[in-house]
């Protein structure tokens, strides 16, 4: 897994992932040792200020080294309205918290989980965990 300069990490890395939505944002945490995502919570924030305050509190608690944001696209890979919104959200995370942000194609994460009735109550956080696991799977890890 690369650091913000693209070089492989040589120590364990904590990563926080987000499944962005306009009404809810799923959050998961994981690290490069376990290489698994753990759903933390779904934030239902009435405003951007409330959302970023909740994220600030999670960042203070978990102290991640980097962030991952799911990037929604159409099945053929074409961008759509939510692609731009998720990109803006990730850019705001980087700007507000000065942590590197990486992107993961999330086009099928919610669809996979919606098929499992047990997952529906915490769908957004579980989606964030899948996004994080996909990130770990797609990137070389050095501990």
C-alpha positions as CSV (number, residue, x, y, z in Angstrom):
1,X,0.0,0.0,0.0
2,X,1.5,3.4,-0.9
3,X,2.0,6.3,1.3
4,X,1.1,9.8,0.1
5,X,4.3,9.9,-2.0
6,X,3.5,6.5,-3.6
7,X,6.2,4.6,-1.7
8,X,5.3,1.3,0.1
9,X,4.6,1.6,3.8
10,X,7.1,-0.2,6.0
11,X,5.0,-0.2,9.2
12,X,1.4,-1.1,10.1
13,X,-1.0,1.4,8.7
14,X,-4.5,2.3,10.1
15,X,-7.0,3.2,7.3
16,X,-10.4,4.7,7.7
17,X,-12.9,4.2,4.8
18,X,-16.0,6.0,3.8
19,X,-19.1,5.1,1.8
20,X,-20.4,8.5,0.9
21,X,-24.1,9.2,0.4
22,X,-26.1,12.5,0.5
23,X,-28.1,11.3,3.4
24,X,-25.8,8.8,5.2
25,X,-22.1,8.1,5.3
26,X,-20.8,4.7,6.2
27,X,-17.5,4.5,8.1
28,X,-15.1,1.5,8.6
29,X,-11.7,1.1,10.1
30,X,-8.9,-1.4,9.4
31,X,-5.2,-1.8,9.3
32,X,-2.5,-3.3,7.0
33,X,-1.8,-6.2,9.4
34,X,-5.3,-7.7,9.5
35,X,-6.2,-6.4,6.0
36,X,-9.9,-6.4,6.9
37,X,-12.5,-3.7,7.3
38,X,-14.6,-3.4,10.5
39,X,-17.8,-1.4,10.1
40,X,-17.8,1.4,12.7
41,X,-21.0,3.4,12.2
42,X,-23.3,5.1,9.8
43,X,-23.5,8.9,10.2
44,X,-26.8,10.5,9.4
45,X,-25.9,14.2,9.5
46,X,-28.4,17.0,8.7
47,X,-25.6,19.3,7.6
48,X,-22.0,19.2,6.3
49,X,-20.8,20.8,9.6
50,X,-22.4,18.0,11.7
51,X,-21.0,15.4,9.3
52,X,-17.4,16.7,9.5
53,X,-17.6,17.2,13.3
54,X,-18.6,13.5,13.7
55,X,-15.7,12.5,11.3
56,X,-13.3,14.7,13.3
57,X,-14.3,12.9,16.4
58,X,-13.8,9.5,14.8
59,X,-10.4,10.6,13.4
60,X,-9.3,11.7,16.9
61,X,-10.4,8.4,18.4
62,X,-8.9,6.0,15.7
63,X,-5.9,8.1,14.5
64,X,-5.9,6.7,10.9
65,X,-2.8,7.2,8.7
66,X,-4.9,7.6,5.6
67,X,-8.4,7.6,4.3
68,X,-10.2,5.7,1.5
69,X,-13.4,6.9,-0.2
70,X,-15.6,4.8,-2.3
71,X,-16.0,6.2,-5.8
72,X,-19.4,5.4,-7.3
73,X,-19.7,4.9,-11.1
74,X,-22.1,3.3,-13.5
75,X,-21.6,-0.4,-14.3
76,X,-19.8,0.5,-17.5
77,X,-17.4,2.8,-15.5
78,X,-18.9,6.1,-16.6
79,X,-19.1,8.8,-14.0
80,X,-22.4,10.2,-12.8
81,X,-23.7,12.8,-10.3
82,X,-22.7,10.8,-7.2
83,X,-19.2,10.4,-8.6
84,X,-18.7,14.1,-8.4
85,X,-20.2,14.4,-5.0
86,X,-18.1,11.6,-3.5
87,X,-15.0,13.1,-5.1
88,X,-15.8,16.5,-3.6
89,X,-16.3,14.8,-0.2
90,X,-12.9,13.1,-0.4
91,X,-11.3,16.3,-1.4
92,X,-12.9,18.0,1.6
93,X,-11.6,15.3,3.9
94,X,-8.1,15.9,2.6
95,X,-8.4,19.6,2.9
96,X,-9.9,19.6,6.4
97,X,-7.8,16.9,8.0
98,X,-4.6,16.9,5.9
99,X,-4.6,13.1,5.5
100,X,-4.0,11.3,2.2
101,X,-7.2,10.1,0.5
102,X,-7.3,7.2,-1.9
103,X,-10.2,6.1,-4.1
104,X,-11.8,2.7,-4.6
105,X,-14.4,1.7,-7.3
106,X,-17.5,0.9,-5.3
107,X,-20.0,0.2,-8.1
108,X,-21.2,-3.1,-6.6
109,X,-20.6,-2.9,-2.8
110,X,-24.2,-1.9,-1.8
111,X,-25.7,-4.4,-4.3
112,X,-23.7,-7.2,-2.8
113,X,-24.8,-6.3,0.8
114,X,-28.5,-5.6,0.0
115,X,-28.9,-9.3,-0.9
116,X,-28.0,-10.2,2.8
117,X,-31.0,-9.2,5.1
118,X,-28.7,-9.2,8.1
119,X,-26.6,-6.4,6.5
120,X,-29.4,-4.0,5.6
121,X,-29.6,-2.3,9.1
122,X,-26.0,-1.1,8.8
123,X,-25.6,-1.2,5.0
124,X,-23.6,2.0,4.7
125,X,-21.0,1.1,7.3
126,X,-20.8,-2.5,6.0
127,X,-20.3,-1.0,2.5
128,X,-17.4,1.1,3.9
129,X,-15.9,-2.1,5.3
130,X,-16.1,-3.8,1.8
131,X,-14.6,-0.7,0.2
132,X,-11.7,-0.9,2.7
133,X,-11.1,-4.6,2.1
134,X,-11.1,-4.0,-1.7
135,X,-8.5,-1.3,-1.1
136,X,-6.3,-3.7,0.9
137,X,-6.7,-6.4,-1.8
138,X,-5.8,-4.0,-4.6
139,X,-2.7,-2.5,-3.0
140,X,0.6,-4.1,-2.1
141,X,1.2,-4.0,1.7
142,X,4.5,-3.8,3.5
143,X,4.6,-4.0,7.3
